Amino acid sequence: MSGINMTRRGLIGAGGGAVAATLAAGMVPAAARIQAGTGARVAGQPMPDGVKLPATPPRPKRQDSVGFAIVGLGGYALNQMMPRFVDAERAHVAAIVSGNPDKLAKVGDAYGVPGDARYSYDRFDEIASDDRIDAIYIVLPTGLHADWAVRAFGAGKHVLCEKPMALSSADCERMIAAGRRANRKLMIAYRSHFEPFNVEAMKLMSQKAVGDIRLLRTEQSYRMGPTTPRENWRVSRALAGGGPLEDYGIYGLQSALYLTGEMPESISATTFRPTGDPRFAEIFAHVGSQWRFPSGAVAHLATSYDSAGTNFAHVRGTRGALIMDPATSYSGQKMRLEGREPRELNPGDPGVQFARQLDHFADAVRDNKPIRTPGEMGLRDTRLIEAIYAAAERGQTVRLAPDGRMRG
Amino acid sequence: MSGINMTRRGLIGAGGGAVAATLAAGMVPAAARIQAGTGARVAGQPMPDGVKLPATPPRPKRQDSVGFAIVGLGGYALNQMMPRFVDAERAHVAAIVSGNPDKLAKVGDAYGVPGDARYSYDRFDEIASDDRIDAIYIVLPTGLHADWAVRAFGAGKHVLCEKPMALSSADCERMIAAGRRANRKLMIAYRSHFEPFNVEAMKLMSQKAVGDIRLLRTEQSYRMGPTTPRENWRVSRALAGGGPLEDYGIYGLQSALYLTGEMPESISATTFRPTGDPRFAEIFAHVGSQWRFPSGAVAHLATSYDSAGTNFAHVRGTRGALIMDPATSYSGQKMRLEGREPRELNPGDPGVQFARQLDHFADAVRDNKPIRTPGEMGLRDTRLIEAIYAAAERGQTVRLAPDGRMRG
């Protein structure tokens, strides 16, 4: 992390930081460079195109509704997550944090956020004395998650953090420790755990709907348009890690775990980075891995920023198969059970995943309930990501302990 | 190979051999045990159920038609391959070799094979002086290929050998050397090289119809019914090798090579054998491998005898994808190109693959033309199979030379 300005303001604001300087020098053709891929988040540019702000500011539904400060007003926050607050029973947008005054004004007005609850990053620590804010929702580039989570815990707030949790297991451990010290909740926004298709798939697999699982395949890929690490945080190693695995591929990694209900005992892997392509100056274009589970099941995971768009999970067992394609979208999921009685499954609207995730977190905060996707899950997954890169680099099958730590 | 009777007669005949003894003792419920899986061949049992013999014996179409002795009258020979001889222009069944007199009689009559061209395994070497026989077509369990190929070359005949070529690269080299000494042709029956869908797929990939290939997935699996190594040669290590990889999985291995047009530079792999399952007393249930090509393309191959039936090849590139599912069947292939102009492709009847393969071999024999799928290809593939098992056993990524030999 050394050598980069760790604040979002540094990345995008009026002051220092290499990225900000780049932006100021006009090297980024503004909104045209905003990444349009799945799960895309903007790297601090102006308001993304096509954002639909609410016509009338939504209001909390319940007295005990949990007030969130949204940290980072990128495309994912503005287009996917914030609009879904209206569907939540017990969560509302209480504050926003951004380095862009124009965004603070426009988004603040649209969501009915009072002027004094529109925070710049400089003023972030003042949230400690703002009782309207119960929790922060971190929607920043991954490399910034740990520091802002620790600061939020320092301010006595609960933390809902976008996936992946952080770029190293050490950072994850730091976040967990800070949450424990502050006696505050930490949840990773693994939305698929709240999405009807994936929840149904977990249930079916635990009921052995395909028998014993033998082979699981996941694939998340799309072709990223021309860009550079200076223009797009997603291709910056310091902010995004190795690349597609941490971003889109995290969905496949998660699927492999919650569909099998197991942790892998070993992993082999391969990475690929084409030479001379500015998109892949710092990150991998492709990460593939092969996992072996204690049951004998094998998972083949692939994720790419340079391949035709896919988003699927296939599970094959001794008595049938489950085909999810698309598997983990915002909407439009499809799922089919193959075997003796093949059938299409449609367990509900995937769109509810955002609100359910918020309400789950709110219930945990208000009623002190356990969190389904806690920091420990994010840590576990980050360890697996580290194991995948280690296996690829060493050219060896890496053996894992049940908590995801590498054995040797 | 030590300790097992290397003749088919030994496996099935009236005399010695553990399997024959087992059969004689009535431990095999005869036809009921015949493996019904894809690519199935019988292990010397009586006539398989449902065999349709020709109503009238077919005759050679041309004077220079190549006369084949079919060695091994199992399900694949009787149900798939022999009936297709009528479609060939330049190949005909001239002789049959079997350890079962009843089969020799029934099949011989149906195919118009003269009584003195119906050979038992004991009499096999007499084919040397039988001018009606130009070549033998080996359709025996894999572990028997090498010895019978060498004997056929010793008798001065050309050899068309079912895939996989043999169970070790040493055996493959022995076969190639014997063919060279005898100045006779050796071809491996990789039928997909003569099947319109796969031929079209090779052409499309070489024309970069999906751009640069990034990810290739193949999967060949089915769930094998209850059986034991004594009942079914496919689950016997001495006759079948490691299991599904050599049998059904060889199609995926081949696809990965002819679709990318490359040899892998490294392979990691994993195998799985459930405990206490008689089907997997000697062989693996599952073999998965991950290949890295010099171009950066990655292939994920999986094959299983204990998973829901699949047979596909998916190729994803920088500009689209090619989906073949089923990919390498006897018939019923489907193929779809995804990308800017998605379309279903139907380049012709897959059923012609058998006759085209025969005619290709016949042309090579008669006109001394090069063979598209020579022994060297079978050797290359056997080396890759050895590398896959070595990678799985060592838990290491194995590096390969361009000829498929392991580097260290």
HADDOCK unambig.tbl for C-alpha pairs under 7 A between the chains (distance, minus, plus):
assign (segid A and resid 214 and name CA) (segid B and resid 307 and name CA) 6.22 0.50 0.50
assign (segid A and resid 223 and name CA) (segid B and resid 318 and name CA) 6.92 0.50 0.50
assign (segid A and resid 268 and name CA) (segid B and resid 268 and name CA) 6.51 0.50 0.50
assign (segid A and resid 272 and name CA) (segid B and resid 296 and name CA) 5.75 0.50 0.50
assign (segid A and resid 296 and name CA) (segid B and resid 272 and name CA) 5.70 0.50 0.50
assign (segid A and resid 300 and name CA) (segid B and resid 300 and name CA) 6.85 0.50 0.50
assign (segid A and resid 306 and name CA) (segid B and resid 318 and name CA) 5.78 0.50 0.50
assign (segid A and resid 307 and name CA) (segid B and resid 214 and name CA) 6.28 0.50 0.50
assign (segid A and resid 307 and name CA) (segid B and resid 316 and name CA) 6.08 0.50 0.50
assign (segid A and resid 307 and name CA) (segid B and resid 317 and name CA) 5.13 0.50 0.50
assign (segid A and resid 307 and name CA) (segid B and resid 318 and name CA) 4.64 0.50 0.50
assign (segid A and resid 308 and name CA) (segid B and resid 316 and name CA) 5.90 0.50 0.50
assign (segid A and resid 308 and name CA) (segid B and resid 317 and name CA) 6.01 0.50 0.50
assign (segid A and resid 308 and name CA) (segid B and resid 318 and name CA) 6.01 0.50 0.50
assign (segid A and resid 308 and name CA) (segid B and resid 319 and name CA) 6.25 0.50 0.50
assign (segid A and resid 308 and name CA) (segid B and resid 320 and name CA) 5.07 0.50 0.50
assign (segid A and resid 308 and name CA) (segid B and resid 321 and name CA) 6.32 0.50 0.50
assign (segid A and resid 316 and name CA) (segid B and resid 307 and name CA) 6.04 0.50 0.50
assign (segid A and resid 316 and name CA) (segid B and resid 308 and name CA) 5.87 0.50 0.50
assign (segid A and resid 317 and name CA) (segid B and resid 307 and name CA) 5.06 0.50 0.50
assign (segid A and resid 317 and name CA) (segid B and resid 308 and name CA) 5.95 0.50 0.50
assign (segid A and resid 318 and name CA) (segid B and resid 223 and name CA) 6.81 0.50 0.50
assign (segid A and resid 318 and name CA) (segid B and resid 306 and name CA) 5.72 0.50 0.50
assign (segid A and resid 318 and name CA) (segid B and resid 307 and name CA) 4.58 0.50 0.50
assign (segid A and resid 318 and name CA) (segid B and resid 308 and name CA) 5.95 0.50 0.50
assign (segid A and resid 319 and name CA) (segid B and resid 308 and name CA) 6.18 0.50 0.50
assign (segid A and resid 320 and name CA) (segid B and resid 308 and name CA) 5.02 0.50 0.50
assign (segid A and resid 321 and name CA) (segid B and resid 308 and name CA) 6.29 0.50 0.50
assign (segid A and resid 395 and name CA) (segid B and resid 396 and name CA) 6.17 0.50 0.50
assign (segid A and resid 395 and name CA) (segid B and resid 397 and name CA) 4.85 0.50 0.50
assign (segid A and resid 396 and name CA) (segid B and resid 395 and name CA) 6.16 0.50 0.50
assign (segid A and resid 396 and name CA) (segid B and resid 396 and name CA) 4.15 0.50 0.50
assign (segid A and resid 396 and name CA) (segid B and resid 397 and name CA) 5.31 0.50 0.50
assign (segid A and resid 397 and name CA) (segid B and resid 395 and name CA) 4.84 0.50 0.50
assign (segid A and resid 397 and name CA) (segid B and resid 396 and name CA) 5.31 0.50 0.50
